[in-house]
Amino acid sequence: PVTYYSSIFSAREGFTVTAQLFLDNYSGTIQLQGSTVVDSDWYDINEPITYVQETMSDYMNISGYHPYMRLKFVSTGGDTTQIYTR
């Protein structure tokens, strides 16, 4: 498996953020992570979500205050083609 991370994002307003993902034949896990500082001390927000050869659009709602957030990908195949946050 290959592990990689999304860009860092943060809540612009309020305490709920939505991450929308576009997957292309993706296999592996995706997990939300948060931190109180921009470049260290990452902690898991949710349990990893497992995908098996999925081509789809999916989303994750993140509730609570996490100053900085990112997505952790542990991939065994396929691609994540786009990620939007709002």
Buried (B, 14 or more C-beta within 10 A) or exposed (E): EEEEEBEBBBBEEEEEBEBEBBBEEBBBBBBBBBBEEEEEEBEEBEEBEEBEEBEEEBEBEBEEEBEBBBBBBBBEEBEBEEBEBE
